[in-house]
Amino acid sequence: MNRTRSLARRTAVVAASGAAALVLAACGGSGDDTGSAGHGGHQATDSASAASAPASQGRHNTADVTFAQGMIPHHRQAVEMADLASDRAQSAEVKKLAADIKKAQAPEIEKLSGWLTSWGETVPAEGAMDHSMHGGMEGMEGMMSAEEMTALGNASGKAFDTAFMEMMIKHHEGAVEMAKTEQADGAHTPARKMAEDIIASQSAEIEQMKKLLGKN
């Protein structure tokens, strides 16, 4: 009788242990599934963030549009001034400076125009606007007036060199201020990078022209 009771007890303990093991296994499985789902959720979030990164670089705001629409006529006028130097400048240094300005700014005009087109914005037309600031405010941000451009076109030799550098210093200073505004307020990454390049290159050219004027 005692042996029978003992056997029954052992059977009950084994059965209970087996049941407990099954419960633990089920709980463990559930925990793994939850963790896996949670990890998958993080992966989905990370993937979404990665996908949105290039998109954020492509976004733009009003400051970017203003920068592009203002810098296009600004650059066009600088290129026009640089073109005059080829057969009017006396100094080889001034001729090289003018060539460098044209080489840098002509491609930037194309980039700026491309951005405006892709944003569905108006690209400033060539012509009269080249001699006045965007919005018709002549003289703003270093732009030369039509009279100043005519006077430069009529100059030659050393007189041209001096006038060209004095006007281009003013012109560059205006461009640097426009670029600083873009860096502070713009959202389009490539436009802000262009602004950074403009500040660096044109600030260096301003210093170069000041030194050349001091030699005159």
C-alpha positions as CSV (number, residue, x, y, z in Angstrom):
1,M,0.0,0.0,0.0
2,N,2.8,2.3,0.9
3,R,4.6,1.5,-2.3
4,T,1.5,2.2,-4.3
5,R,1.1,5.7,-2.6
6,S,4.7,6.5,-3.2
7,L,4.5,5.6,-6.9
8,A,1.4,7.7,-7.2
9,R,3.2,10.7,-5.6
10,R,6.1,10.4,-7.9
11,T,3.9,10.2,-10.9
12,A,2.1,13.4,-9.8
13,V,5.4,15.3,-9.3
14,V,6.7,14.3,-12.7
15,A,3.4,15.3,-14.3
16,A,3.5,18.7,-12.5
17,S,7.1,19.2,-13.5
18,G,6.3,18.5,-17.1
19,A,3.4,20.9,-17.1
20,A,5.6,23.6,-15.6
21,A,8.2,23.1,-18.2
22,L,5.6,23.4,-21.0
23,V,4.3,26.7,-19.4
24,L,7.9,28.1,-19.2
25,A,8.6,27.1,-22.8
26,A,5.5,28.8,-24.0
27,C,6.3,31.9,-22.1
28,G,9.9,31.9,-23.4
29,G,8.6,31.5,-26.9
30,S,6.2,34.4,-26.5
31,G,9.0,36.6,-25.1
32,D,11.2,35.7,-28.1
33,D,8.5,36.6,-30.5
34,T,7.8,39.9,-28.8
35,G,11.5,40.7,-28.8
36,S,11.8,39.8,-32.4
37,A,8.8,41.9,-33.3
38,G,10.2,44.8,-31.3
39,H,13.6,44.5,-33.1
40,G,11.8,44.4,-36.4
41,G,9.9,47.6,-35.4
42,H,13.3,49.3,-34.8
43,Q,14.6,48.1,-38.1
44,A,11.6,49.5,-39.9
45,T,12.1,52.8,-38.1
46,D,15.8,52.9,-39.0
47,S,15.0,52.0,-42.6
48,A,12.5,54.8,-42.8
49,S,15.0,57.3,-41.3
50,A,17.6,56.2,-43.8
51,A,15.2,56.5,-46.7
52,S,14.2,60.0,-45.6
53,A,17.8,61.3,-45.3
54,P,18.4,61.9,-49.1
55,A,14.9,63.4,-49.3
56,S,15.8,65.9,-46.6
57,Q,18.9,67.0,-48.5
58,G,16.6,67.7,-51.5
59,R,14.1,69.9,-49.6
60,H,14.2,73.7,-50.0
61,N,12.6,76.8,-48.6
62,T,11.9,80.4,-49.5
63,A,15.4,81.4,-48.5
64,D,16.9,79.0,-51.1
65,V,14.6,80.4,-53.8
66,T,15.6,84.0,-52.9
67,F,19.3,83.0,-52.9
68,A,19.1,81.3,-56.3
69,Q,17.0,84.1,-58.0
70,G,19.3,86.8,-56.6
71,M,22.6,85.0,-57.2
72,I,21.9,84.3,-60.9
73,P,21.8,87.9,-62.1
74,H,24.6,88.7,-59.6
75,H,26.8,86.0,-61.2
76,R,25.8,87.0,-64.7
77,Q,27.0,90.6,-64.1
78,A,30.3,89.3,-62.7
79,V,30.8,87.2,-65.8
80,E,30.0,90.2,-68.0
81,M,32.5,92.3,-66.1
82,A,35.1,89.5,-66.4
83,D,34.5,89.3,-70.2
84,L,35.5,93.0,-70.5
85,A,38.9,92.3,-69.0
86,S,40.2,90.1,-71.8
87,D,40.8,93.0,-74.2
88,R,40.7,96.0,-71.8
89,A,42.9,95.0,-68.8
90,Q,46.5,95.9,-68.8
91,S,47.6,93.7,-65.8
92,A,48.2,90.0,-66.4
93,E,47.1,89.4,-62.8
94,V,43.7,91.2,-63.4
95,K,43.2,89.2,-66.6
96,K,43.8,85.9,-64.8
97,L,41.6,87.0,-61.9
98,A,38.8,87.8,-64.4
99,A,39.2,84.4,-66.1
100,D,39.1,82.6,-62.7
101,I,35.9,84.5,-61.8
102,K,34.2,83.5,-65.1
103,K,35.4,79.9,-64.7
104,A,33.9,79.6,-61.2
105,Q,30.6,81.5,-61.7
106,A,29.4,80.4,-65.1
107,P,28.8,76.7,-63.9
108,E,27.2,78.0,-60.7
109,I,24.6,79.9,-62.8
110,E,23.7,76.6,-64.5
111,K,23.3,74.9,-61.1
112,L,21.2,77.7,-59.7
113,S,19.0,77.7,-62.8
114,G,18.6,73.9,-62.6
115,W,17.5,74.1,-58.9
116,L,14.9,76.7,-59.7
117,T,13.5,74.7,-62.6
118,S,13.2,71.6,-60.5
119,W,11.4,73.5,-57.7
120,G,8.9,75.0,-60.2
121,E,10.2,78.5,-59.6
122,T,11.0,81.3,-62.2
123,V,14.6,81.5,-63.5
124,P,15.5,85.2,-63.9
125,A,15.6,86.2,-67.5
126,E,18.7,87.6,-69.0
127,G,18.8,91.3,-69.8
128,A,18.0,94.4,-67.8
129,M,17.8,92.5,-64.5
130,D,21.5,91.8,-64.9
131,H,22.2,95.4,-64.1
132,S,19.9,95.7,-61.1
133,M,19.3,93.5,-58.0
134,H,16.4,91.0,-58.0
135,G,13.2,92.9,-57.3
136,G,14.4,96.0,-59.2
137,M,16.4,97.4,-56.3
138,E,19.4,98.7,-58.2
139,G,22.7,98.8,-56.3
140,M,21.6,96.3,-53.7
141,E,24.1,93.6,-52.6
142,G,27.0,95.0,-54.6
143,M,25.3,95.1,-58.1
144,M,26.6,97.7,-60.5
145,S,24.2,100.2,-62.1
146,A,23.9,100.4,-65.9
147,E,25.9,103.6,-65.8
148,E,28.8,101.9,-63.9
149,M,28.8,99.0,-66.4
150,T,29.0,101.5,-69.3
151,A,31.8,103.4,-67.7
152,L,33.8,100.1,-67.1
153,G,33.2,99.1,-70.7
154,N,34.6,102.4,-71.9
155,A,37.8,102.2,-69.8
156,S,41.0,100.5,-70.8
157,G,44.6,99.9,-69.5
158,K,45.5,100.8,-66.0
159,A,42.2,102.8,-65.6
160,F,40.2,99.7,-66.4
161,D,42.3,97.5,-64.0
162,T,41.6,99.9,-61.1
163,A,37.9,100.4,-61.9
164,F,37.4,96.6,-62.4
165,M,38.9,95.7,-59.1
166,E,37.1,98.4,-57.1
167,M,33.8,97.4,-58.6
168,M,34.5,93.7,-58.2
169,I,35.4,94.1,-54.6
170,K,32.0,95.7,-54.0
171,H,30.3,93.0,-56.1
172,H,32.0,90.2,-54.2
173,E,31.1,91.7,-50.8
174,G,27.5,91.7,-51.9
175,A,27.7,88.1,-53.0
176,V,29.3,87.1,-49.6
177,E,26.5,88.7,-47.7
178,M,23.9,86.9,-49.8
179,A,25.7,83.6,-49.3
180,K,25.9,84.2,-45.5
181,T,22.1,84.7,-45.5
182,E,21.6,81.5,-47.4
183,Q,23.8,79.6,-44.9
184,A,21.8,81.0,-42.0
185,D,18.3,80.6,-43.4
186,G,18.5,78.0,-46.3
187,A,17.4,74.4,-46.2
188,H,18.7,73.0,-49.4
189,T,22.0,71.2,-48.7
190,P,23.7,71.8,-52.1
191,A,22.7,75.5,-52.1
192,R,24.2,75.9,-48.6
193,K,27.3,74.2,-49.8
194,M,27.5,76.6,-52.7
195,A,27.1,79.5,-50.4
196,E,30.0,78.2,-48.3
197,D,32.2,78.0,-51.4
198,I,31.2,81.5,-52.5
199,I,32.2,82.9,-49.1
200,A,35.5,81.2,-49.1
201,S,36.5,81.9,-52.7
202,Q,35.2,85.4,-53.1
203,S,36.6,86.5,-49.7
204,A,40.0,85.3,-50.9
205,E,39.6,87.2,-54.2
206,I,38.7,90.4,-52.3
207,E,41.9,90.2,-50.4
208,Q,43.9,89.5,-53.6
209,M,42.3,92.6,-55.3
210,K,43.0,94.8,-52.3
211,K,46.6,93.8,-52.5
212,L,46.8,94.5,-56.2
213,L,45.1,97.9,-55.8
214,G,47.8,98.7,-53.2
215,K,50.4,98.0,-55.8
216,N,48.9,100.4,-58.4
